[in-house]
Amino acid sequence: MMASIVHGPGFENVRLTCVWCGASRGADLDPWCHVCGGSLAAEADGDAPLPASWRSFADIASLLPGGDTPVSLGEGGTPLVRLSRLFGDDAVHAKADWMNPTGSFKDRGAAVAVSAALGLGAEGVVCASTGNNATSVSAYAARAGLPCIITLSSSTPPSKVAHARAYGATLVEVDGTFSDAYHMAETIRRTAQGWANLTSTFANPYMTAAHATIYYELLRQLGEQPGTIIMPIGAGPMLAGLLQGADRLLRQGAIDRLPVLIGVQSAGCAPIARAFDNGDETVREWEENDFGMAGSINDPLRGYPADGTRTLRDIRRTDGFAVAVDDAEIRDAMSDLAHFEGIAAEPAAAAPLAALRRLMRNHALPRPITLVISGHALKDPGALPGASPRLKAGRDIGPLDFVAAARKNFAAGTTA
């Protein structure tokens, strides 16, 4: 059922534009083009520049399509950490998006999408998730006072959705993969009039648009234009939103080039990287089910491969890459981020480091380079790298033995 167009306060200058046919309309809860059925880009007041002295997410809310009823938990403004122990003087940084309120970058999208849902009169929100988005959407829905449904595949570990249950969301388990959970969420949206789908594919253009803030923050934090930005991708809304922000500033003359954008997938579920490597113009659904450890980016795109094609097109427009890394590379990256930089990244969030190491062997990537560390390892504690030894004090072991063990353990973990 097509949602009726409802313009809430603050949505007068918001436009939804189809990325495929270019058809445009005002803000509403329907996430698809009314002409061709394609996915949309949402933009608010496209001619307004970034404020000269902005510091926080709230300072640029008028540039985001969330309306005048902001729902916030203090998202955005995450630190930029130079990876000096891993890369020395090279200009390689980590964008610490695990420091968002619920522990992942998804909070940026949830803040804007829940704000838009509330402002446009939604009765509730639904999303499919492998874990991070479930936590984020359920938290922001609770903050907004909206009922929330989370659809998840039967293979999702209970630990990944425990927070969503704590925030009061209703969990619906679906047999199959994330794609099956996605289709259930969209069925709920279509059937229950007035509900908004906040699935982090391209099912919510307001959520995608929020990721422009990553680019805005990097431009301010680096003090120069980002050269290369590497991030994990499933369908790719983070990459699309980040590019949307860069495009906006390029149109305004605030920057003179786009960053090289690199999307990283798990080798066990890599439909976009496969299409990139094969030189294909379109992305096909991923057929296999043995996905690997990076659960939060394992999206086979079944039933919606055009989402992958949109991301593939965006990557190529920036002269970027789509890269697939295997579980062994991801484990090494998790271990090195933890041991050398004190960063505990979940598997998908460590994948950009694995991709960077591979690409640096054969490609001269523009500096400065930023890795978006999208989620904390505490979101997936079962995937944490091997633990240090645990010693027990006793009659035959004392302080000097502990010091010797610490030195040995440190030496074993200092060879990247």
C-alpha positions in Angstrom: 0.0 0.0 0.0 1.4 3.4 -1.0 1.8 5.8 1.9 0.1 9.1 1.6 2.3 12.1 1.4 2.5 13.9 4.7 4.6 17.0 5.1 5.4 17.4 8.8 7.1 20.4 10.4 10.6 21.0 9.0 10.0 18.9 5.8 9.1 21.7 3.5 12.6 21.8 1.9 13.1 18.0 1.9 13.1 16.2 -1.4 13.1 12.5 -2.2 14.8 11.9 -5.5 15.0 8.5 -7.3 18.7 7.6 -8.0 17.6 5.7 -11.1 15.0 7.7 -13.0 15.4 11.1 -11.3 11.7 11.5 -10.3 11.4 13.8 -7.3 8.7 14.4 -4.6 8.3 15.8 -1.1 8.9 13.9 2.1 6.8 10.9 3.1 7.1 7.4 4.6 7.2 5.5 1.3 10.8 4.6 0.7 10.5 3.8 -3.1 10.1 5.8 -6.3 6.4 6.2 -7.4 7.5 6.1 -11.0 10.0 3.3 -11.4 10.1 1.6 -8.0 13.8 2.5 -7.5 15.6 3.6 -4.3 15.6 7.2 -3.2 18.0 9.8 -2.0 16.7 12.3 0.7 18.2 15.8 0.9 17.2 18.8 2.9 17.8 22.3 1.6 20.5 21.3 -0.9 21.9 24.8 -1.3 22.6 25.5 2.4 26.3 25.4 3.3 27.9 23.8 6.4 27.9 26.3 9.2 31.3 28.0 9.7 31.9 26.9 13.3 29.8 23.8 13.7 30.9 21.2 16.3 28.1 18.7 16.8 25.5 16.6 15.0 22.8 19.0 16.3 24.6 22.0 14.8 24.0 20.6 11.2 20.5 19.1 11.8 19.1 21.6 9.4 21.1 20.0 6.6 19.7 16.6 7.4 16.2 15.4 6.3 15.0 14.6 9.8 12.5 17.4 10.3 11.9 19.6 13.3 11.3 16.9 15.9 14.9 15.6 16.5 15.4 12.4 18.4 18.9 12.3 19.8 21.1 10.3 22.2 24.2 12.4 21.5 25.3 10.6 18.3 28.1 11.8 16.0 31.2 13.8 16.7 33.2 10.6 17.1 37.0 11.0 17.5 39.6 10.5 14.8 42.5 8.3 15.9 45.8 8.3 14.1 47.1 4.7 13.7 50.7 5.6 14.5 51.8 2.3 15.9 50.6 0.4 12.9 51.6 2.9 10.2 54.2 5.2 11.8 54.2 8.6 10.2 51.9 7.6 7.4 48.6 9.5 7.3 46.3 6.6 8.3 43.5 7.3 10.8 40.5 5.4 12.3 37.2 7.1 12.5 36.0 5.9 15.9 32.3 5.3 15.2 32.1 2.6 17.8 31.9 5.5 20.2 28.3 6.3 19.2 25.7 5.9 21.9 24.8 2.2 21.2 28.3 1.2 20.0 28.1 1.5 16.2 27.7 3.9 13.3 24.1 2.9 12.9 23.1 5.5 15.5 23.7 8.3 12.9 21.1 6.8 10.6 18.7 5.9 13.4 18.7 9.4 14.8 17.7 11.0 11.5 15.4 8.1 10.4 13.5 7.9 13.7 13.2 11.7 13.8 11.8 11.7 10.2 9.4 8.8 11.1 8.2 10.8 14.2 7.8 14.0 12.3 5.9 12.4 9.4 3.5 10.8 11.8 4.6 7.2 11.8 2.7 4.9 14.2 5.8 2.6 14.7 9.1 1.5 13.1 10.3 -1.9 11.9 13.7 -3.0 10.7 15.6 -6.1 9.7 19.0 -6.5 11.3 21.9 -8.7 12.1 22.4 -6.9 15.4 23.8 -3.4 15.3 20.8 -1.8 13.6 18.4 -3.7 15.9 20.1 -2.1 18.9 20.3 1.3 17.4 16.7 1.5 16.0 15.2 0.0 19.2 17.0 2.5 21.4 16.0 5.6 19.3 12.4 4.3 19.0 12.3 4.0 22.8 13.6 7.6 23.0 10.9 8.7 20.6 8.1 6.8 22.2 7.4 4.6 19.2 6.7 0.9 19.1 9.5 -1.1 17.3 9.6 -4.5 15.6 12.9 -6.1 14.8 13.0 -8.9 12.2 16.0 -11.2 12.3 17.2 -14.4 10.7 17.1 -17.6 12.7 21.0 -17.7 12.6 21.4 -14.4 14.5 23.2 -15.0 17.8 21.1 -14.0 20.8 23.9 -11.8 22.1 23.5 -9.6 19.0 19.9 -8.7 19.8 19.9 -8.7 23.6 20.1 -4.9 23.7 17.1 -4.6 21.4 15.0 -6.7 23.8 16.2 -4.5 26.7 14.9 -1.4 24.8 11.5 -3.0 24.5 11.5 -4.0 20.8 9.4 -6.9 19.6 11.6 -9.5 17.9 10.4 -11.6 15.0 12.5 -14.5 14.0 12.5 -15.5 10.3 13.9 -18.7 8.8 16.7 -18.1 6.3 19.2 -15.2 5.8 19.2 -11.5 6.4 17.5 -11.1 3.0 14.5 -13.1 4.3 14.3 -10.9 7.4 14.5 -7.8 5.1 11.5 -9.0 3.1 9.5 -9.6 6.3 10.3 -6.1 7.5 9.1 -4.6 4.2 6.0 -6.8 4.2 5.1 -5.4 7.7 5.6 -1.8 6.4 3.4 -2.4 3.4 0.7 -4.2 5.4 0.6 -2.0 8.6 -0.3 1.4 7.3 1.7 4.2 8.9 4.8 2.2 9.9 8.3 3.1 8.7 10.9 0.6 7.6 14.3 1.5 9.1 16.3 -1.4 7.6 19.8 -0.3 6.9 19.8 -1.2 3.2 18.3 1.4 0.9 14.9 0.9 2.4 15.1 4.2 4.2 16.5 7.3 2.4 16.6 9.4 5.6 18.8 6.8 7.3 21.2 6.8 4.3 21.4 10.6 4.2 22.6 10.7 7.8 25.9 9.2 6.9 26.9 12.4 5.1 27.9 13.5 8.6 30.9 11.2 8.6 32.3 13.1 5.6 31.5 16.5 7.2 33.3 15.4 10.4 36.3 14.1 8.6 36.8 17.3 6.7 36.8 19.2 9.9 38.9 16.8 11.9 41.6 16.2 9.3 41.9 19.9 8.4 42.1 18.9 4.7 40.1 17.0 2.2 40.0 13.2 2.8 41.9 11.3 0.3 40.7 7.7 0.8 37.9 6.4 3.0 37.6 2.7 3.6 34.5 1.2 5.2 32.6 -2.1 5.6 29.6 -2.5 3.4 26.6 -4.9 3.1 24.2 -3.2 0.7 26.2 0.1 1.1 24.1 2.9 2.6 27.0 4.2 4.6 29.1 4.6 1.5 26.1 6.2 -0.4 25.4 8.7 2.3 29.0 9.6 2.8 29.2 10.3 -1.0 26.0 12.3 -0.8 27.7 14.6 1.7 30.8 15.0 -0.4 28.7 15.6 -3.5 26.8 18.4 -1.7 30.1 20.2 -0.8 31.5 19.6 -4.3 28.4 21.3 -5.8 28.9 24.2 -3.5 32.6 24.6 -4.3 33.6 23.8 -0.7 35.8 21.0 -1.9 37.4 20.4 -5.3 37.4 16.6 -5.6 35.7 13.5 -4.3 37.4 11.1 -1.9 38.3 7.6 -3.2 35.7 5.3 -1.5 36.5 1.7 -0.8 33.8 -0.7 0.3 34.9 -3.9 2.1 32.9 -7.2 2.2 33.4 -10.6 3.7 34.7 -13.1 1.2 31.9 -15.4 2.4 29.2 -12.9 1.2 30.6 -10.5 -1.4 28.2 -9.8 -4.2 29.4 -6.2 -4.8 33.1 -7.1 -4.6 32.5 -10.0 -7.1 30.8 -7.7 -9.6 33.6 -5.1 -9.2 36.3 -7.8 -9.8 34.5 -9.2 -12.8 33.9 -5.8 -14.4 30.2 -6.2 -14.2 27.8 -3.3 -14.6 25.2 -4.9 -12.3 25.3 -6.9 -9.0 23.9 -10.3 -8.8 22.4 -12.0 -5.7 24.9 -14.0 -3.6 24.0 -17.7 -3.9 26.0 -19.3 -1.1 25.0 -19.5 2.6 28.4 -20.1 4.3 29.0 -16.5 5.0 31.9 -16.3 7.5 32.4 -14.3 10.7 31.6 -10.7 9.7 27.9 -11.1 10.4 26.9 -7.5 10.3 27.9 -7.1 6.6 26.7 -10.5 5.4 23.9 -9.3 3.0 23.3 -11.6 0.0 21.0 -9.0 -1.6 18.4 -11.6 -2.5 15.4 -9.9 -4.0 17.1 -6.5 -4.1 20.4 -6.7 -6.0 19.8 -3.2 -7.4 20.9 -1.9 -4.0 24.3 -3.5 -4.7 24.4 -2.0 -8.2 23.8 1.4 -6.7 26.8 1.0 -4.4 28.9 -0.4 -7.2 28.2 2.6 -9.3 29.1 5.0 -6.5 32.4 3.2 -5.8 33.4 3.5 -9.5 32.4 7.1 -9.7 35.1 7.9 -7.1 37.7 5.6 -8.7 37.4 3.4 -5.7 37.4 -0.3 -5.0 35.2 -3.1 -3.7 37.3 -5.6 -1.8 36.5 -9.0 -0.3 38.6 -10.1 2.7 38.5 -13.6 4.3 38.1 -14.5 8.0 41.8 -15.0 8.5 42.6 -11.5 7.3 39.8 -10.1 9.5 41.1 -12.0 12.6 44.6 -10.6 12.0 43.2 -7.1 11.6 41.1 -7.4 14.8 44.1 -8.6 16.7 46.4 -5.9 15.5 44.0 -3.1 16.1 43.6 -4.4 19.7 47.2 -5.1 20.4 48.8 -2.1 18.7 46.2 0.7 18.9 43.9 -0.3 21.8 40.9 -0.5 19.5 38.5 -3.5 20.0 36.7 -3.7 16.6 34.0 -6.2 15.8 34.8 -8.4 12.7 33.1 -6.2 10.1 34.7 -3.0 11.6 38.2 -4.6 11.3 37.7 -5.5 7.7 38.8 -2.1 6.4 42.3 -2.6 7.9 42.5 -6.0 6.2 41.5 -4.4 2.9 44.0 -1.5 3.3 46.9 -3.9 3.8 46.0 -5.8 0.6 45.5 -2.7 -1.5 48.7 -1.0 -0.3 50.7 -3.7 -2.0 49.7 -2.7 -5.4 48.0 0.7 -5.3 49.1 4.2 -4.3 46.0 5.4 -2.4 45.5 9.2 -1.9 46.3 10.4 1.5 45.0 11.0 4.1 43.5 7.6 4.5 40.6 6.9 7.0 39.3 3.6 8.1 35.7 3.8 9.4 35.7 1.5 12.5 32.0 1.0 12.5 31.3 -1.1 15.6 32.8 -2.2 18.9 33.9 -5.8 19.6 31.7 -5.9 22.6 28.8 -6.1 20.1 30.2 -9.5 19.1 32.2 -10.8 22.1 32.5 -14.3 20.7 34.7 -13.0 17.9 37.2 -11.3 20.2 40.9 -12.2 19.4 42.8 -14.6 21.6 43.1 -13.6 25.2 46.3 -13.0 27.1 47.3 -15.6 29.7 45.5 -15.5 33.1 47.9 -16.3 35.9 47.1 -17.2 39.5 49.1 -15.9 42.4 50.4 -18.5 44.7 53.4 -19.7 46.8 55.5 -20.7 43.8 54.8 -17.7 41.5 55.3 -14.1 42.4 55.7 -10.5 41.2 58.8 -11.1 39.0 57.1 -14.1 37.4 54.2 -11.9 36.5 56.5 -9.2 35.0 58.3 -11.8 33.0 55.0 -13.2 31.6 53.8 -9.7 30.8 57.0 -9.0 28.8 56.8 -12.3 27.0 53.1 -11.7 26.1 53.8 -8.1 25.0 56.7 -9.2 22.7 54.5 -11.9 21.2 51.9 -9.3 20.3 54.1 -6.6 18.8 54.9 -8.0 15.4 52.3 -6.6 12.9 
